[in-house]
Structure formats: structure tokens, C-alpha cells
Amino acid sequence: MTHFLDIHTTDPDQLRQIIDAGKAMKAARLGRPKGAPDDEQPLAGHMVALIFEKPSTRTRVSFDVGVRQMGGQTMVLSGADMQLGHGETIADTARVLSRYVDLIMIRTFEEQTLLEMAEHADVPVINGLTNRSHPCQIMADIQTFEEHRGPIAGKKVVWSGDGNNVCVSFIHAAGQLGFDFTFTGPQTLDPEAGFVEEARAKGVNIEIERDPMKAVEGADLVVTDTWVSMHDPQSARERRHNQLRGYQVNQRLMSNAKPDALFMHCLPAHRDDEATSEVMDGPHSVIFDEAENRLHAQKAIMRWCLGV
């Protein structure tokens, strides 16, 4: 079964094939109306279940549109629709869904939910996000960087802020695709040490630097994400702001990176918190290319999973 669960568990050559396929599928759509189907209809006759335990804009729309462009159909299910794991077990849900659909994408909280779904499903499962990782986002980010600056191998990526699930998937990608990665943020929000060591063992340079101005020196790409989750209580939000205020991506910070450095944020953003509007709307920013490429990268992932 060809699941797409995490970047560090997917063969690097296969990752490269997916990224290149995403680029090709995007190029093939140039000049087409947004609602027009692709010339190829590789998902014709296929049904894809899109499961959302967490709210979503970009993941939901990009997967739904991608399936439709490729000729397939979607069934969108929320956590409330399914009560996933609260009545019927996740294993039984996976077995039942496998009788109805050809592919499952799940956006959930606990990584174990994803892994159990994949273990018991008879169809491919895609990780649309867990609390621990967000591989689809990083595949789109790599595609975006390479569209603007060429191969990412050997480049320097700097993450400023919270060592969250998106940061972790960037570290996974560094180990698999051969680029250097620097995390700058408070020690209390460091990314998981095991993932850092795993990437280092693959021969790439993974650094933790507390001084953000020093961290971005020589950076080809600067990335950040929201400081707080929509589920965090107000007290947690205030603590996060106090911890992370010094790691805001602003013009002063970007001026210490390479002159042609790119800026990314996976969105949604709290403007003028983790990044200033001046940076988000400025010449370094590729945030909307990045958002668009969720569509193309995920279409390539779905085709890879289904072998079509």
C-alpha cells in the first residue's frame, strides 16, 4: 500500500518524482480557467474521502479542487460526522471506508489516529496534517522555492518561531532532500530532538541558534508560522506572544538574510504578530504562490499514491 504519511518515511527519489510531477501538472494548466478539468483525468471513476477533525481552508479546498480537476469525486467528512475513535474504532472505520472509497486523506490531531488509519485501511492514506507533522505543506513549499530559485539541495532554510508540526516536516525534508536548516526560537519551543538528530545523521547541517539575526545570515529562505493555535486558551496565547515576540519576521530580520532570500508562511497568518505585513506583502514574499502550490503538490501526491 502506497501511503503518504511523512516526508522522512518516503524514499527521497520518490519525493523528487512527486515534486517534479507537481511542477509539470501546474505547467500543464497555464492559461486554463481555474474550474477547467485537466487534459488527463487520472482519477476518473475514483472516490476520495477527505476527513477533517481539524478545521481547514487551504487543505480542504486544494484537495477537493485537485480531485475534481483530475476527474474524481470527493466525500468530505468532519470529525462531528464520524466521531472518529469515539464510538467505532479507528481500525473499523478504516476497514469500512476502504469498501467505499479509493483514497483517504485525513487531517487530525493525534499522529496515532493517522497511523492506525493507515495500518487498517486497504486503500492509500494521506497525512493532511497531525499535531506532529504537515508533509503536504512542505512538498508545496519545496515546489515553490524551486520555481523561484532552482534546486533546494545545498541551500539554507531558516525557521523563526515555534518548532511546531510544519517546522518538523521541514526538518524531515532537509534530511531527505539535502538542504541545511536552522531553527531560531526559544528553547521551550524547540523541535523534537529525535527528528533533528535523524536529519543530521543523513549528512545535512541542522542548527539551533537563539539569536534570530545571526540565524538568518546567509539564508536562502526564511519561514515562520502562527504563534498560537485556534484551540489555545487566552492564557496560552499571551505566554506564546511573550516567548516569541523577539522572533518576529520583519524587514530588519529579512535584511540580514541573502538579498534574494524568499519568505514563506503556510497561512493563515496573524499579520504583524509572527510576521509583519511589510514582509508578507513585500518583494521577498511568495506566500500566495506557496498557497496555490498546495493544489499542484497534492495532486501529484494523490497520483503517486494511486499509481495513476
Disulfide bonds with the S-S distance in Angstrom:
none
